[in-house]
Amino acid sequence: MRGAKLRDRRPRSTRAERSNRAEHEKRPTNEAHVRASITSRAALEAITIRRYGSDMRSRFIAPLLFACVALLGGCGDKSAVALSVNITDANVSAQTSAFGATLGGGFTLEFALGPEASGSTTVTLGSFALQSASGTAILDPLPVDAVGATFPLTVDKGGSQNVTFTIASKASLTQDEQTAICAGQVVIVGAVMDSLSGGTDSLKSVALTPTCS
C-alpha cells in the first residue's frame, strides 16, 4: 500500500511540458517543410532566369533576323540583291591550215539580277583573256564578239539574260601560242562592270581542253 501511495505521488507532466514535448516532436517536420520550400523557391527562380534569358535572346535576335531579310533578302544571300555573272559553255579550238593555225571557240555569259535589288543595272564589258589552267597568260586580250546583243546591256530587277560570244578569228596563231593552247587545259577569264554596284565582277570559266588539229 505504501508503495502504491508513493507511485501515486509522482509528479505528473504539466500542460506546458506536454506542449513543449509536442512542439519538439513536430520540429523535424517543420524543418523538412522549410527545406522543401527553399528548394522549390530556388527551382522557381532558376526557371524564371532561364525563361527571362530566353526572352531577352529572342528580343535581341529577332530584330537582327528581320534586318537581314529586309536588307539582303536573307543573310549572306548576295545573289538576292546583286548581279550574278557566269561563263558557261566555253570551248576553244586551234585549227591548222595551209595559212597557219587559227583560233576559234566561244562561250556564254549568263546575267541574273536578284529580285531584292534596288533597281535595274547597266552592264559594260571589260576585257577577256585566254590562260592556261595554272593561270599563265596565253592570249591577252582575247578578241570576242557578242552575238545578237549590244553593250552596254540592261538587266532588269529579278531578270536574267544569256549572251553568246564567239572568239573572233585571229588571222594566225604563232607557233608558241598554238603550242601553249594545245599543251593542256585552258580557262577563259574576263570582267564586266555593272552600274548598280559601281564595281567590277571578275569572271572565270571552268578548265577546258581545247580542240587542236
mmCIF file of the C-alpha atoms, coordinates in Angstrom:
data_MODEL
# 
_entry.id   MODEL 
# 
loop_
_atom_site.group_PDB 
_atom_site.id 
_atom_site.type_symbol 
_atom_site.label_atom_id 
_atom_site.label_alt_id 
_atom_site.label_comp_id 
_atom_site.label_asym_id 
_atom_site.label_entity_id 
_atom_site.label_seq_id 
_atom_site.pdbx_PDB_ins_code 
_atom_site.Cartn_x 
_atom_site.Cartn_y 
_atom_site.Cartn_z 
_atom_site.occupancy 
_atom_site.B_iso_or_equiv 
_atom_site.pdbx_formal_charge 
_atom_site.auth_seq_id 
_atom_site.auth_comp_id 
_atom_site.auth_asym_id 
_atom_site.auth_atom_id 
_atom_site.pdbx_PDB_model_num 
ATOM 1   C CA . MET A 1 1   ? 0.000  0.000  0.000    1.00 0.00 ? 1   MET A CA 1 
ATOM 2   C CA . ARG A 1 2   ? 2.812  2.310  0.902    1.00 0.00 ? 2   ARG A CA 1 
ATOM 3   C CA . GLY A 1 3   ? 4.489  1.594  -2.492   1.00 0.00 ? 3   GLY A CA 1 
ATOM 4   C CA . ALA A 1 4   ? 1.263  2.329  -4.319   1.00 0.00 ? 4   ALA A CA 1 
ATOM 5   C CA . LYS A 1 5   ? 0.924  5.568  -2.499   1.00 0.00 ? 5   LYS A CA 1 
ATOM 6   C CA . LEU A 1 6   ? 4.471  6.535  -3.480   1.00 0.00 ? 6   LEU A CA 1 
ATOM 7   C CA . ARG A 1 7   ? 3.717  5.851  -7.181   1.00 0.00 ? 7   ARG A CA 1 
ATOM 8   C CA . ASP A 1 8   ? 0.565  7.910  -6.946   1.00 0.00 ? 8   ASP A CA 1 
ATOM 9   C CA . ARG A 1 9   ? 2.570  10.812 -5.516   1.00 0.00 ? 9   ARG A CA 1 
ATOM 10  C CA . ARG A 1 10  ? 4.986  11.041 -8.504   1.00 0.00 ? 10  ARG A CA 1 
ATOM 11  C CA . PRO A 1 11  ? 4.698  14.437 -10.197  1.00 0.00 ? 11  PRO A CA 1 
ATOM 12  C CA . ARG A 1 12  ? 2.568  14.483 -13.320  1.00 0.00 ? 12  ARG A CA 1 
ATOM 13  C CA . SER A 1 13  ? 3.573  16.398 -16.501  1.00 0.00 ? 13  SER A CA 1 
ATOM 14  C CA . THR A 1 14  ? 2.181  19.847 -16.594  1.00 0.00 ? 14  THR A CA 1 
ATOM 15  C CA . ARG A 1 15  ? 0.290  21.145 -19.634  1.00 0.00 ? 15  ARG A CA 1 
ATOM 16  C CA . ALA A 1 16  ? 3.267  23.385 -20.557  1.00 0.00 ? 16  ALA A CA 1 
ATOM 17  C CA . GLU A 1 17  ? 5.643  20.420 -20.557  1.00 0.00 ? 17  GLU A CA 1 
ATOM 18  C CA . ARG A 1 18  ? 3.328  18.386 -22.779  1.00 0.00 ? 18  ARG A CA 1 
ATOM 19  C CA . SER A 1 19  ? 3.047  21.317 -25.170  1.00 0.00 ? 19  SER A CA 1 
ATOM 20  C CA . ASN A 1 20  ? 6.837  21.714 -25.363  1.00 0.00 ? 20  ASN A CA 1 
ATOM 21  C CA . ARG A 1 21  ? 7.295  17.998 -25.988  1.00 0.00 ? 21  ARG A CA 1 
ATOM 22  C CA . ALA A 1 22  ? 4.724  18.059 -28.803  1.00 0.00 ? 22  ALA A CA 1 
ATOM 23  C CA . GLU A 1 23  ? 6.379  21.119 -30.326  1.00 0.00 ? 23  GLU A CA 1 
ATOM 24  C CA . HIS A 1 24  ? 9.779  19.356 -30.199  1.00 0.00 ? 24  HIS A CA 1 
ATOM 25  C CA . GLU A 1 25  ? 8.301  16.295 -31.937  1.00 0.00 ? 25  GLU A CA 1 
ATOM 26  C CA . LYS A 1 26  ? 6.864  18.496 -34.713  1.00 0.00 ? 26  LYS A CA 1 
ATOM 27  C CA . ARG A 1 27  ? 10.142 20.386 -35.280  1.00 0.00 ? 27  ARG A CA 1 
ATOM 28  C CA . PRO A 1 28  ? 11.717 17.897 -37.747  1.00 0.00 ? 28  PRO A CA 1 
ATOM 29  C CA . THR A 1 29  ? 8.563  18.046 -39.846  1.00 0.00 ? 29  THR A CA 1 
ATOM 30  C CA . ASN A 1 30  ? 8.655  21.850 -39.824  1.00 0.00 ? 30  ASN A CA 1 
ATOM 31  C CA . GLU A 1 31  ? 12.358 21.859 -40.770  1.00 0.00 ? 31  GLU A CA 1 
ATOM 32  C CA . ALA A 1 32  ? 11.680 19.471 -43.662  1.00 0.00 ? 32  ALA A CA 1 
ATOM 33  C CA . HIS A 1 33  ? 8.880  21.744 -44.811  1.00 0.00 ? 33  HIS A CA 1 
ATOM 34  C CA . VAL A 1 34  ? 11.226 24.745 -44.711  1.00 0.00 ? 34  VAL A CA 1 
ATOM 35  C CA . ARG A 1 35  ? 13.886 22.896 -46.702  1.00 0.00 ? 35  ARG A CA 1 
ATOM 36  C CA . ALA A 1 36  ? 11.308 21.839 -49.290  1.00 0.00 ? 36  ALA A CA 1 
ATOM 37  C CA . SER A 1 37  ? 10.063 25.419 -49.526  1.00 0.00 ? 37  SER A CA 1 
ATOM 38  C CA . ILE A 1 38  ? 13.604 26.734 -50.088  1.00 0.00 ? 38  ILE A CA 1 
ATOM 39  C CA . THR A 1 39  ? 14.248 24.087 -52.758  1.00 0.00 ? 39  THR A CA 1 
ATOM 40  C CA . SER A 1 40  ? 11.006 24.930 -54.549  1.00 0.00 ? 40  SER A CA 1 
ATOM 41  C CA . ARG A 1 41  ? 11.800 28.634 -54.433  1.00 0.00 ? 41  ARG A CA 1 
ATOM 42  C CA . ALA A 1 42  ? 15.298 28.048 -55.876  1.00 0.00 ? 42  ALA A CA 1 
ATOM 43  C CA . ALA A 1 43  ? 13.864 25.915 -58.664  1.00 0.00 ? 43  ALA A CA 1 
ATOM 44  C CA . LEU A 1 44  ? 11.273 28.604 -59.439  1.00 0.00 ? 44  LEU A CA 1 
ATOM 45  C CA . GLU A 1 45  ? 13.991 31.269 -59.563  1.00 0.00 ? 45  GLU A CA 1 
ATOM 46  C CA . ALA A 1 46  ? 16.111 29.121 -61.924  1.00 0.00 ? 46  ALA A CA 1 
ATOM 47  C CA . ILE A 1 47  ? 13.148 28.605 -64.256  1.00 0.00 ? 47  ILE A CA 1 
ATOM 48  C CA . THR A 1 48  ? 12.398 32.323 -64.173  1.00 0.00 ? 48  THR A CA 1 
ATOM 49  C CA . ILE A 1 49  ? 16.008 33.204 -65.026  1.00 0.00 ? 49  ILE A CA 1 
ATOM 50  C CA . ARG A 1 50  ? 16.099 30.739 -67.916  1.00 0.00 ? 50  ARG A CA 1 
ATOM 51  C CA . ARG A 1 51  ? 12.795 32.000 -69.254  1.00 0.00 ? 51  ARG A CA 1 
ATOM 52  C CA . TYR A 1 52  ? 13.848 35.621 -68.896  1.00 0.00 ? 52  TYR A CA 1 
ATOM 53  C CA . GLY A 1 53  ? 17.177 34.936 -70.601  1.00 0.00 ? 53  GLY A CA 1 
ATOM 54  C CA . SER A 1 54  ? 15.404 33.162 -73.454  1.00 0.00 ? 54  SER A CA 1 
ATOM 55  C CA . ASP A 1 55  ? 13.011 36.083 -73.846  1.00 0.00 ? 55  ASP A CA 1 
ATOM 56  C CA . MET A 1 56  ? 15.918 38.536 -73.914  1.00 0.00 ? 56  MET A CA 1 
ATOM 57  C CA . ARG A 1 57  ? 17.730 36.480 -76.549  1.00 0.00 ? 57  ARG A CA 1 
ATOM 58  C CA . SER A 1 58  ? 14.581 36.298 -78.633  1.00 0.00 ? 58  SER A CA 1 
ATOM 59  C CA . ARG A 1 59  ? 14.026 40.046 -78.346  1.00 0.00 ? 59  ARG A CA 1 
ATOM 60  C CA . PHE A 1 60  ? 17.643 40.677 -79.384  1.00 0.00 ? 60  PHE A CA 1 
ATOM 61  C CA . ILE A 1 61  ? 17.910 38.147 -82.222  1.00 0.00 ? 61  ILE A CA 1 
ATOM 62  C CA . ALA A 1 62  ? 14.523 38.755 -83.863  1.00 0.00 ? 62  ALA A CA 1 
ATOM 63  C CA . PRO A 1 63  ? 15.299 42.346 -84.970  1.00 0.00 ? 63  PRO A CA 1 
ATOM 64  C CA . LEU A 1 64  ? 18.628 41.175 -86.417  1.00 0.00 ? 64  LEU A CA 1 
ATOM 65  C CA . LEU A 1 65  ? 16.947 38.451 -88.442  1.00 0.00 ? 65  LEU A CA 1 
ATOM 66  C CA . PHE A 1 66  ? 14.353 40.925 -89.678  1.00 0.00 ? 66  PHE A CA 1 
ATOM 67  C CA . ALA A 1 67  ? 17.107 43.347 -90.685  1.00 0.00 ? 67  ALA A CA 1 
ATOM 68  C CA . CYS A 1 68  ? 18.900 40.607 -92.615  1.00 0.00 ? 68  CYS A CA 1 
ATOM 69  C CA . VAL A 1 69  ? 15.769 39.721 -94.519  1.00 0.00 ? 69  VAL A CA 1 
ATOM 70  C CA . ALA A 1 70  ? 14.870 43.337 -95.207  1.00 0.00 ? 70  ALA A CA 1 
ATOM 71  C CA . LEU A 1 71  ? 18.321 44.429 -96.352  1.00 0.00 ? 71  LEU A CA 1 
ATOM 72  C CA . LEU A 1 72  ? 19.706 41.332 -98.016  1.00 0.00 ? 72  LEU A CA 1 
ATOM 73  C CA . GLY A 1 73  ? 16.712 39.150 -98.736  1.00 0.00 ? 73  GLY A CA 1 
ATOM 74  C CA . GLY A 1 74  ? 18.333 36.578 -96.428  1.00 0.00 ? 74  GLY A CA 1 
ATOM 75  C CA . CYS A 1 75  ? 21.656 36.901 -94.562  1.00 0.00 ? 75  CYS A CA 1 
ATOM 76  C CA . GLY A 1 76  ? 24.617 36.019 -96.753  1.00 0.00 ? 76  GLY A CA 1 
ATOM 77  C CA . ASP A 1 77  ? 22.488 35.711 -99.932  1.00 0.00 ? 77  ASP A CA 1 
ATOM 78  C CA . LYS A 1 78  ? 24.229 38.274 -102.108 1.00 0.00 ? 78  LYS A CA 1 
ATOM 79  C CA . SER A 1 79  ? 22.518 36.980 -105.252 1.00 0.00 ? 79  SER A CA 1 
ATOM 80  C CA . ALA A 1 80  ? 19.176 38.316 -103.948 1.00 0.00 ? 80  ALA A CA 1 
ATOM 81  C CA . VAL A 1 81  ? 20.314 41.929 -104.248 1.00 0.00 ? 81  VAL A CA 1 
ATOM 82  C CA . ALA A 1 82  ? 23.210 41.919 -106.699 1.00 0.00 ? 82  ALA A CA 1 
ATOM 83  C CA . LEU A 1 83  ? 24.136 40.962 -110.248 1.00 0.00 ? 83  LEU A CA 1 
ATOM 84  C CA . SER A 1 84  ? 25.450 37.433 -110.811 1.00 0.00 ? 84  SER A CA 1 
ATOM 85  C CA . VAL A 1 85  ? 27.516 36.682 -113.935 1.00 0.00 ? 85  VAL A CA 1 
ATOM 86  C CA . ASN A 1 86  ? 28.866 33.294 -115.011 1.00 0.00 ? 86  ASN A CA 1 
ATOM 87  C CA . ILE A 1 87  ? 30.799 31.960 -118.003 1.00 0.00 ? 87  ILE A CA 1 
ATOM 88  C CA . THR A 1 88  ? 29.250 28.754 -119.323 1.00 0.00 ? 88  THR A CA 1 
ATOM 89  C CA . ASP A 1 89  ? 29.552 26.526 -122.417 1.00 0.00 ? 89  ASP A CA 1 
ATOM 90  C CA . ALA A 1 90  ? 33.138 27.624 -123.053 1.00 0.00 ? 90  ALA A CA 1 
ATOM 91  C CA . ASN A 1 91  ? 35.097 25.964 -125.856 1.00 0.00 ? 91  ASN A CA 1 
ATOM 92  C CA . VAL A 1 92  ? 38.394 26.733 -127.599 1.00 0.00 ? 92  VAL A CA 1 
ATOM 93  C CA . SER A 1 93  ? 39.948 25.368 -130.777 1.00 0.00 ? 93  SER A CA 1 
ATOM 94  C CA . ALA A 1 94  ? 43.217 25.799 -132.623 1.00 0.00 ? 94  ALA A CA 1 
ATOM 95  C CA . GLN A 1 95  ? 42.970 24.695 -136.239 1.00 0.00 ? 95  GLN A CA 1 
ATOM 96  C CA . THR A 1 96  ? 45.968 24.308 -138.534 1.00 0.00 ? 96  THR A CA 1 
ATOM 97  C CA . SER A 1 97  ? 45.610 25.113 -142.213 1.00 0.00 ? 97  SER A CA 1 
ATOM 98  C CA . ALA A 1 98  ? 47.810 25.975 -145.177 1.00 0.00 ? 98  ALA A CA 1 
ATOM 99  C CA . PHE A 1 99  ? 47.782 29.565 -143.963 1.00 0.00 ? 99  PHE A CA 1 
ATOM 100 C CA . GLY A 1 100 ? 48.773 28.704 -140.384 1.00 0.00 ? 100 GLY A CA 1 
ATOM 101 C CA . ALA A 1 101 ? 46.879 27.968 -137.174 1.00 0.00 ? 101 ALA A CA 1 
ATOM 102 C CA . THR A 1 102 ? 43.679 29.862 -136.426 1.00 0.00 ? 102 THR A CA 1 
ATOM 103 C CA . LEU A 1 103 ? 41.811 30.291 -133.152 1.00 0.00 ? 103 LEU A CA 1 
ATOM 104 C CA . GLY A 1 104 ? 38.119 29.527 -132.680 1.00 0.00 ? 104 GLY A CA 1 
ATOM 105 C CA . GLY A 1 105 ? 35.543 28.819 -130.000 1.00 0.00 ? 105 GLY A CA 1 
ATOM 106 C CA . GLY A 1 106 ? 33.159 30.753 -127.836 1.00 0.00 ? 106 GLY A CA 1 
ATOM 107 C CA . PHE A 1 107 ? 31.225 30.909 -124.561 1.00 0.00 ? 107 PHE A CA 1 
ATOM 108 C CA . THR A 1 108 ? 28.015 32.199 -122.984 1.00 0.00 ? 108 THR A CA 1 
ATOM 109 C CA . LEU A 1 109 ? 27.655 34.885 -120.341 1.00 0.00 ? 109 LEU A CA 1 
ATOM 110 C CA . GLU A 1 110 ? 24.698 34.341 -118.004 1.00 0.00 ? 110 GLU A CA 1 
ATOM 111 C CA . PHE A 1 111 ? 23.450 37.509 -116.282 1.00 0.00 ? 111 PHE A CA 1 
ATOM 112 C CA . ALA A 1 112 ? 20.939 37.435 -113.391 1.00 0.00 ? 112 ALA A CA 1 
ATOM 113 C CA . LEU A 1 113 ? 19.882 40.328 -111.145 1.00 0.00 ? 113 LEU A CA 1 
ATOM 114 C CA . GLY A 1 114 ? 18.353 39.457 -107.753 1.00 0.00 ? 114 GLY A CA 1 
ATOM 115 C CA . PRO A 1 115 ? 14.667 40.113 -107.005 1.00 0.00 ? 115 PRO A CA 1 
ATOM 116 C CA . GLU A 1 116 ? 15.550 42.271 -103.972 1.00 0.00 ? 116 GLU A CA 1 
ATOM 117 C CA . ALA A 1 117 ? 17.842 44.615 -105.921 1.00 0.00 ? 117 ALA A CA 1 
ATOM 118 C CA . SER A 1 118 ? 17.086 48.331 -105.688 1.00 0.00 ? 118 SER A CA 1 
ATOM 119 C CA . GLY A 1 119 ? 16.558 48.588 -109.463 1.00 0.00 ? 119 GLY A CA 1 
ATOM 120 C CA . SER A 1 120 ? 17.886 47.582 -112.866 1.00 0.00 ? 120 SER A CA 1 
ATOM 121 C CA . THR A 1 121 ? 21.579 47.649 -113.750 1.00 0.00 ? 121 THR A CA 1 
ATOM 122 C CA . THR A 1 122 ? 23.586 48.524 -116.850 1.00 0.00 ? 122 THR A CA 1 
ATOM 123 C CA . VAL A 1 123 ? 26.381 46.091 -117.738 1.00 0.00 ? 123 VAL A CA 1 
ATOM 124 C CA . THR A 1 124 ? 29.528 47.137 -119.574 1.00 0.00 ? 124 THR A CA 1 
ATOM 125 C CA . LEU A 1 125 ? 32.058 44.650 -120.928 1.00 0.00 ? 125 LEU A CA 1 
ATOM 126 C CA . GLY A 1 126 ? 35.644 44.641 -119.784 1.00 0.00 ? 126 GLY A CA 1 
ATOM 127 C CA . SER A 1 127 ? 38.398 42.661 -121.458 1.00 0.00 ? 127 SER A CA 1 
ATOM 128 C CA . PHE A 1 128 ? 38.822 38.887 -121.805 1.00 0.00 ? 128 PHE A CA 1 
ATOM 129 C CA . ALA A 1 129 ? 41.899 36.681 -121.897 1.00 0.00 ? 129 ALA A CA 1 
ATOM 130 C CA . LEU A 1 130 ? 42.882 33.067 -122.501 1.00 0.00 ? 130 LEU A CA 1 
ATOM 131 C CA . GLN A 1 131 ? 45.050 31.468 -119.830 1.00 0.00 ? 131 GLN A CA 1 
ATOM 132 C CA . SER A 1 132 ? 46.464 28.077 -119.024 1.00 0.00 ? 132 SER A CA 1 
ATOM 133 C CA . ALA A 1 133 ? 44.756 26.225 -116.179 1.00 0.00 ? 133 ALA A CA 1 
ATOM 134 C CA . SER A 1 134 ? 47.630 27.293 -113.927 1.00 0.00 ? 134 SER A CA 1 
ATOM 135 C CA . GLY A 1 135 ? 46.998 30.980 -114.716 1.00 0.00 ? 135 GLY A CA 1 
ATOM 136 C CA . THR A 1 136 ? 49.705 31.706 -117.301 1.00 0.00 ? 136 THR A CA 1 
ATOM 137 C CA . ALA A 1 137 ? 48.541 34.181 -119.941 1.00 0.00 ? 137 ALA A CA 1 
ATOM 138 C CA . ILE A 1 138 ? 48.326 32.800 -123.499 1.00 0.00 ? 138 ILE A CA 1 
ATOM 139 C CA . LEU A 1 139 ? 46.286 35.438 -125.327 1.00 0.00 ? 139 LEU A CA 1 
ATOM 140 C CA . ASP A 1 140 ? 45.618 38.760 -123.631 1.00 0.00 ? 140 ASP A CA 1 
ATOM 141 C CA . PRO A 1 141 ? 43.411 40.375 -124.737 1.00 0.00 ? 141 PRO A CA 1 
ATOM 142 C CA . LEU A 1 142 ? 41.228 37.650 -126.226 1.00 0.00 ? 142 LEU A CA 1 
ATOM 143 C CA . PRO A 1 143 ? 39.125 39.100 -129.074 1.00 0.00 ? 143 PRO A CA 1 
ATOM 144 C CA . VAL A 1 144 ? 35.427 38.259 -128.656 1.00 0.00 ? 144 VAL A CA 1 
ATOM 145 C CA . ASP A 1 145 ? 32.178 39.290 -130.349 1.00 0.00 ? 145 ASP A CA 1 
ATOM 146 C CA . ALA A 1 146 ? 28.682 39.289 -128.799 1.00 0.00 ? 146 ALA A CA 1 
ATOM 147 C CA . VAL A 1 147 ? 26.017 37.536 -130.887 1.00 0.00 ? 147 VAL A CA 1 
ATOM 148 C CA . GLY A 1 148 ? 22.598 39.226 -131.061 1.00 0.00 ? 148 GLY A CA 1 
ATOM 149 C CA . ALA A 1 149 ? 23.249 41.680 -128.230 1.00 0.00 ? 149 ALA A CA 1 
ATOM 150 C CA . THR A 1 150 ? 24.837 45.078 -127.799 1.00 0.00 ? 150 THR A CA 1 
ATOM 151 C CA . PHE A 1 151 ? 26.631 46.564 -124.821 1.00 0.00 ? 151 PHE A CA 1 
ATOM 152 C CA . PRO A 1 152 ? 26.040 48.350 -122.513 1.00 0.00 ? 152 PRO A CA 1 
ATOM 153 C CA . LEU A 1 153 ? 23.329 45.811 -121.649 1.00 0.00 ? 153 LEU A CA 1 
ATOM 154 C CA . THR A 1 154 ? 20.426 46.491 -119.269 1.00 0.00 ? 154 THR A CA 1 
ATOM 155 C CA . VAL A 1 155 ? 19.359 43.740 -116.864 1.00 0.00 ? 155 VAL A CA 1 
ATOM 156 C CA . ASP A 1 156 ? 16.085 44.335 -115.011 1.00 0.00 ? 156 ASP A CA 1 
ATOM 157 C CA . LYS A 1 157 ? 15.462 43.671 -111.329 1.00 0.00 ? 157 LYS A CA 1 
ATOM 158 C CA . GLY A 1 158 ? 14.670 39.964 -110.934 1.00 0.00 ? 158 GLY A CA 1 
ATOM 159 C CA . GLY A 1 159 ? 15.527 39.376 -114.604 1.00 0.00 ? 159 GLY A CA 1 
ATOM 160 C CA . SER A 1 160 ? 18.131 37.322 -116.439 1.00 0.00 ? 160 SER A CA 1 
ATOM 161 C CA . GLN A 1 161 ? 19.781 37.316 -119.859 1.00 0.00 ? 161 GLN A CA 1 
ATOM 162 C CA . ASN A 1 162 ? 22.137 34.965 -121.690 1.00 0.00 ? 162 ASN A CA 1 
ATOM 163 C CA . VAL A 1 163 ? 24.522 36.353 -124.294 1.00 0.00 ? 163 VAL A CA 1 
ATOM 164 C CA . THR A 1 164 ? 26.579 34.152 -126.618 1.00 0.00 ? 164 THR A CA 1 
ATOM 165 C CA . PHE A 1 165 ? 30.100 35.207 -127.557 1.00 0.00 ? 165 PHE A CA 1 
ATOM 166 C CA . THR A 1 166 ? 32.362 33.900 -130.311 1.00 0.00 ? 166 THR A CA 1 
ATOM 167 C CA . ILE A 1 167 ? 36.107 34.100 -130.171 1.00 0.00 ? 167 ILE A CA 1 
ATOM 168 C CA . ALA A 1 168 ? 36.993 36.381 -133.069 1.00 0.00 ? 168 ALA A CA 1 
ATOM 169 C CA . SER A 1 169 ? 39.075 34.516 -135.613 1.00 0.00 ? 169 SER A CA 1 
ATOM 170 C CA . LYS A 1 170 ? 42.665 35.600 -135.480 1.00 0.00 ? 170 LYS A CA 1 
ATOM 171 C CA . ALA A 1 171 ? 44.494 35.729 -138.825 1.00 0.00 ? 171 ALA A CA 1 
ATOM 172 C CA . SER A 1 172 ? 47.027 33.284 -137.448 1.00 0.00 ? 172 SER A CA 1 
ATOM 173 C CA . LEU A 1 173 ? 48.431 31.987 -134.197 1.00 0.00 ? 173 LEU A CA 1 
ATOM 174 C CA . THR A 1 174 ? 52.141 31.976 -133.615 1.00 0.00 ? 174 THR A CA 1 
ATOM 175 C CA . GLN A 1 175 ? 53.762 28.625 -133.080 1.00 0.00 ? 175 GLN A CA 1 
ATOM 176 C CA . ASP A 1 176 ? 54.269 29.435 -129.392 1.00 0.00 ? 176 ASP A CA 1 
ATOM 177 C CA . GLU A 1 177 ? 50.591 30.408 -128.956 1.00 0.00 ? 177 GLU A CA 1 
ATOM 178 C CA . GLN A 1 178 ? 49.371 27.245 -130.629 1.00 0.00 ? 178 GLN A CA 1 
ATOM 179 C CA . THR A 1 179 ? 51.719 25.116 -128.551 1.00 0.00 ? 179 THR A CA 1 
ATOM 180 C CA . ALA A 1 180 ? 50.574 26.782 -125.318 1.00 0.00 ? 180 ALA A CA 1 
ATOM 181 C CA . ILE A 1 181 ? 46.876 26.380 -126.204 1.00 0.00 ? 181 ILE A CA 1 
ATOM 182 C CA . CYS A 1 182 ? 47.250 22.717 -127.090 1.00 0.00 ? 182 CYS A CA 1 
ATOM 183 C CA . ALA A 1 183 ? 49.589 21.833 -124.222 1.00 0.00 ? 183 ALA A CA 1 
ATOM 184 C CA . GLY A 1 184 ? 46.746 21.179 -121.754 1.00 0.00 ? 184 GLY A CA 1 
ATOM 185 C CA . GLN A 1 185 ? 43.627 22.656 -120.232 1.00 0.00 ? 185 GLN A CA 1 
ATOM 186 C CA . VAL A 1 186 ? 42.859 26.366 -120.514 1.00 0.00 ? 186 VAL A CA 1 
ATOM 187 C CA . VAL A 1 187 ? 40.433 28.857 -118.955 1.00 0.00 ? 187 VAL A CA 1 
ATOM 188 C CA . ILE A 1 188 ? 38.726 31.993 -120.228 1.00 0.00 ? 188 ILE A CA 1 
ATOM 189 C CA . VAL A 1 189 ? 38.840 34.918 -117.823 1.00 0.00 ? 189 VAL A CA 1 
ATOM 190 C CA . GLY A 1 190 ? 37.278 38.349 -118.074 1.00 0.00 ? 190 GLY A CA 1 
ATOM 191 C CA . ALA A 1 191 ? 35.454 41.144 -116.312 1.00 0.00 ? 191 ALA A CA 1 
ATOM 192 C CA . VAL A 1 192 ? 32.220 43.123 -116.524 1.00 0.00 ? 192 VAL A CA 1 
ATOM 193 C CA . MET A 1 193 ? 31.152 46.324 -114.778 1.00 0.00 ? 193 MET A CA 1 
ATOM 194 C CA . ASP A 1 194 ? 27.610 46.988 -113.569 1.00 0.00 ? 194 ASP A CA 1 
ATOM 195 C CA . SER A 1 195 ? 26.149 50.339 -112.602 1.00 0.00 ? 195 SER A CA 1 
ATOM 196 C CA . LEU A 1 196 ? 24.155 49.069 -109.623 1.00 0.00 ? 196 LEU A CA 1 
ATOM 197 C CA . SER A 1 197 ? 27.180 48.002 -107.594 1.00 0.00 ? 197 SER A CA 1 
ATOM 198 C CA . GLY A 1 198 ? 29.533 50.507 -109.189 1.00 0.00 ? 198 GLY A CA 1 
ATOM 199 C CA . GLY A 1 199 ? 32.171 47.772 -109.227 1.00 0.00 ? 199 GLY A CA 1 
ATOM 200 C CA . THR A 1 200 ? 33.779 45.118 -111.416 1.00 0.00 ? 200 THR A CA 1 
ATOM 201 C CA . ASP A 1 201 ? 32.853 41.424 -111.456 1.00 0.00 ? 201 ASP A CA 1 
ATOM 202 C CA . SER A 1 202 ? 35.747 39.089 -112.280 1.00 0.00 ? 202 SER A CA 1 
ATOM 203 C CA . LEU A 1 203 ? 34.820 36.049 -114.393 1.00 0.00 ? 203 LEU A CA 1 
ATOM 204 C CA . LYS A 1 204 ? 36.473 32.680 -114.932 1.00 0.00 ? 204 LYS A CA 1 
ATOM 205 C CA . SER A 1 205 ? 35.298 29.624 -116.834 1.00 0.00 ? 205 SER A CA 1 
ATOM 206 C CA . VAL A 1 206 ? 35.856 26.059 -115.771 1.00 0.00 ? 206 VAL A CA 1 
ATOM 207 C CA . ALA A 1 207 ? 39.049 24.479 -117.080 1.00 0.00 ? 207 ALA A CA 1 
ATOM 208 C CA . LEU A 1 208 ? 38.515 23.015 -120.562 1.00 0.00 ? 208 LEU A CA 1 
ATOM 209 C CA . THR A 1 209 ? 40.514 21.004 -123.055 1.00 0.00 ? 209 THR A CA 1 
ATOM 210 C CA . PRO A 1 210 ? 40.942 22.772 -126.430 1.00 0.00 ? 210 PRO A CA 1 
ATOM 211 C CA . THR A 1 211 ? 40.264 21.059 -129.708 1.00 0.00 ? 211 THR A CA 1 
ATOM 212 C CA . CYS A 1 212 ? 43.502 21.016 -131.671 1.00 0.00 ? 212 CYS A CA 1 
ATOM 213 C CA . SER A 1 213 ? 44.097 19.739 -135.182 1.00 0.00 ? 213 SER A CA 1 
# 
